[in-house]
Amino acid sequence: MGPWRCLLLLPLLACAQQQQFMEYVERRLTLLEERISQWHDQSSRYSTELRDFKNQVLGMLEAAEKEREAMRAEAESAAVRVDRLEREVDYLETQNPAPPCVEVDETLMDKQVATAKQRKNEKYTKLTDCSDTIASVRAMKILKRFGSASGLWTKDAAGSSEKIYVLDGTANDTVYVFPRMREFTLFSATRKAARIKLPYPWVGTGHLVYDGHLYYIRQQGPSFQVIKFNLANKTVVDSSVFPAEEQIPVFGLSPSTYIEVSADEEGLWAIYATKEDEKNMCLAKLDPATLDIEQMWDTPCPRENAEGAFVVCGALHVVYNTRLPSRARVQCVFDVSGTLAPEDASLVYFPKRYGSHASLKYSPRERQIYAWDDGYQIIYRMEMKKKLEV
């Protein structure tokens, strides 16, 4: 083959190689397109599956949340029912025979009255060497305004607890318990207070917290009952019908209070009044363990214009006011030991306030008075003197 023929074949060979290369590129591109299409289909399928799975999980979570809310509501309802049941069971299990004695038969009542009258106005033998009496009000501190116009607030008169007990109103059955004075003073309403439900409602404001127990007054028909209630286990420890006939309000300015339970260095006292001597008050020494009347006295302190009373070192101090609120004052003192004559006692004035005291609770440990005046809670710090020095 001559040279000129080779030159003619070279273009033909080049075209053939180029054609093969283009076919190869097209095959590779087609294969790549197929793989891209396959990847796209798989990606779309996976996205669909992921979206379906997500929707399924969200539905399960919503269902689980609804079930959780339903279970929590059922648990709260069950807790309320269990708490109510526990209180009822505790009350039934711990109830002693005292409550049935609320319906005291006439024979027992007459015996109690006769026994009390036999010990009336006997000479009192002091249990302590306390010989102080109030000389003046040293300071007054208004804590806050809480509750209705009438009520009482106090600490435990015999213990060292810092708890504050509040009994709002003259006819109620719920005691508010604040852990300390700070919670009672700084916080509004009863947000920081525990609530204790009493088995019977109280009447008046003459109640007292003493040695871990609440001594409160319950009215049942014409008679009145002293209930001893354990504040720790919330049970009635004892109860006793007060052995006095035809009782009347003990304070002329507090018509709802028939018995005022007071505490001092000597123990527990009850201040009351009867129709037998409706002008003046009577005083009784109580046994805190059994609620028996240890001794009784007729006092020369009149009921008229009296708003409250308390006992200090065995001496009854009666606070008087007027129906139109003015300055309250201790105007009658009756000393059961005979050491202090009424005419020798100091005339103690309280600072002018809002209205009339609904309750005055003396704290022997702190030597101060917790007062309730027209819904205001007040502390009076007292200046003391020896009885013989007055």
C-alpha angles and dihedrals in degrees: 000000000000125000095253090059092055090053089055093051097050096076090049092053092048092052091050093052091047091051091051091049092052091049090051092050091048091051092050092047090049090050091048091049090051091051092047090050090048091049090048091051092048092046091050091049093048091048090051092049092047091050091048091048091049092051090048092051092048090051091050091049092051091049090048091050091051091049090048091052091047091049092048091051090049091047092051091047090048091049091052091049092046091049091050091046092049091052091049092046092047091050093048094044097046098039107118126200091272098090093056085054087066084088092059114184120240094250094057092043092051090049092052092049092048092049091049093049091051089059094044118131093357119152112276121229110210120232097203138034092244110141102161130121133183116274100177146327104275098189143352127212124186108209104184145301115267135161131344130337093270129047142093139250128189150143126244103289093208106031136065096240118130093210119128118220119202125190108185119202135001096271116036142110106213123091119199115215120196117192094225142354090262094062091047094049104040104038125069125238116341102316093124096037131102117219126226117194113211121216091231131028119249129233126216127352102277098109130123142199110220129167095341095315134101113224106198138166124245124187119217112177111304094340132076128220130205110219120200107205124186107226094197100057095020097234137128108255099181143341136196137184107240107247099230126109126227098359121199131190108295095214123049092215096044106056095174096059115086099160126029112200110203136178132208139155089294097053134252128357136180123212116198145143136222137195089249088076102008095168097063138042129249128218129209133185112228129207103227092205100051102014089233119150107247097183141350135208138189109225131203091228112116124225095217113107091358113142102176147340142203138181125242121184092340095312123116113226116195120198119212133195136155131260087250100061113255137141114324119222142179100243103159128048123180117188113199092202093055093233095119121045116213092239091054096054122105118256100237119201125199119214114264111267141163107298137314127332112256092189140004117195117188118210110207091192096053099028092228139108127239106212134187113207119177091322095318119118111219136180119211116196111207132218109220133205135180113266094236091053096054 
